[in-house]
């Protein structure tokens, strides 16, 4: 007899016959030799990520703070994303990614970590440019965001929730174009997408099916019951801003030298303006463009360069499209009479 020992129990079993290993069928399938991926696998998404992914970086924002012993220590404030748009180390990102930074670290997809510096920022459009001392870097190709179509594929590449998830790819569609969002007294026209955008994706790339960057990812609506609403700055809007930041470190914007209120902002301040349209001039800066054009407190601005003005954001948008140093046609109402004035706008101080 054969004694079989299993654990702590002992049993008596009849004599068993054994099968040679060579006669047992191979139930585990072999590894298929590597070959070129099929068209089903090698999709436009794969190709787009190959084109753009190597140029999407991580940006770590650090600033000095006082510790419990009142010593200055460099502390990480946050991590975002950036897009290399020039092989000599110029990187597009969001202003809020680098805001208040005293030290910038750029993490490249190839594993290198390089110190960066902020070349320029534009808080009005939430854009910034960071520069690293390197050359021959992979750079993206900008597409034409004006030709973007609702419903076409959209690919977001960035670093959601930090560098641990660097280079994450999410896919969706273009949900809408020219979505208007007001932040403070600024109005933004953005691309809406349902490609997942999470904290850390800010400054990353929104890519079309041709592997071209059509937007810089900037925002997401975070509210109970809201999913799949991300927003990106159209690259056609971002391009001149980035160019100005590279060349001048800032964006020159026109101003009139006035303080204004619209009905909504007046109500928030406790005032009830009795106006049906336009914006109310509360202050005129001495020797400013409006002052020199004889504008006065109490005037109601209703048009600038032919555009209707009914809010602070309307006026900001109109002035942003006017070159510094040019004459602008402004229609006002004063004491019930409609007048036209032509101030020469100056550059707004940062």
C-alpha positions, 0 to 999 in steps of 0.5 A, a space after each residue: 500500500 501507499 501511504 499519502 500524508 496530507 497536512 496532519 491527516 493520514 489516509 490509506 489509498 490504493 496504489 496509483 499510477 503516474 502519467 509522464 509529464 511529457 504526455 500532459 497537454 499544454 493548457 497555458 498558451 504560449 507567448 505570441 512572438 512580437 510583431 507590429 501592432 494591428 490597426 485596431 491597436 495602433 489607433 489615432 490615440 496611440 499615434 497622437 500620444 506618441 507625438 505629444 506625450 514626450 513634450 508634456 512635462 510636470 511642473 513643481 511649484 515651490 516657495 519659502 515658508 517659515 517652519 515651527 522654528 521660524 526657519 525659512 524652508 522650501 515647501 512644495 505648493 503644488 504640481 501641474 503640467 506644461 507643454 514644450 512648444 519650442 525645442 530650446 526649452 520654452 514651456 507653456 503652462 497655466 498662470 495658476 500653476 506657477 503663481 507665487 513660485 520661488 523655485 520651479 522644477 520641471 520633470 521631463 518624460 525621459 526621467 530628467 529633472 531640470 530647474 526652470 524659471 518663469 519667463 512671463 505670466 498673464 493672469 488675465 488669460 491664466 497663461 505662463 511661460 517657463 524656460 529650462 536650460 536645455 536644447 533639442 527637446 521634443 516640441 509639440 505642433 500647434 493645430 488650428 483651434 478655430 477649425 475644431 469641430 464639436 464631436 471630434 475626438 479630444 485627448 488630454 495629456 497631463 499629470 493628474 493628482 501629481 507626478 505619480 500619475 505623470 503622462 496620463 492620457 484620457 480620451 473624449 470628444 469636443 463637447 462645445 466651442 466658445 464656452 464663455 466663463 466669467 472669472 472676476 472681471 474677465 471673460 474667457 472663451 474656452 473649449 469644453 471637453 469630456 476628456 477627464 481633466 483633474 487637478 494636476 492636468 492644468 497646463 497640459 495638452 488638449 490634442 486632436 486626432 492628428 496629434 496637434 495641440 489645440 488647447 492648454 487645459 485649464 479648468 474643470 467644474 467641480 460640483 456635486 452631480 457634475 461630471 465630464 466638464 473640462 475646459 481648455 484655452 484655445 491654442 489660437 488665443 494662447 499663441 499670441 499671448 505665449 509669443 508676447 510672454 517670450 518676447 516681453 515677459 508680459 502682455 501689453 493691454 489697453 486701459 482707459 483710466 476709469 473705475 466702473 460698475 455694472 448693475 451686478 457688481 453694483 448690487 454686490 457692493 450694496 448699490 442699486 444703479 438705475 440704468 437699463 444698459 451700459 456701465 457706470 463711471 465711478 472714477 476718472 483717473 487724473 491725466 489718464 486717457 478718459 480724463 484727457 478725452 473729457 470723460 466724467 464721473 457719472 457717465 454711462 458707457 454704452 459702446 466701445 469700438 462699436 461693441 455693446 457694453 453692459 458689464 465690466 467683462 464686456 469692457 475688459 474684452 473690448 479693451 483687450 482687442 485694442 492696440 495700446 496707443 490707438 484711438 478708440 471710439 466710446 459712446 457715453 450717456 451724460 445727463 440723458 444725452 448721447 455723446 461720442 468721445 475718442 480717448 487714446 488708450 495707454 498700456 495698463 500697468 501690471 
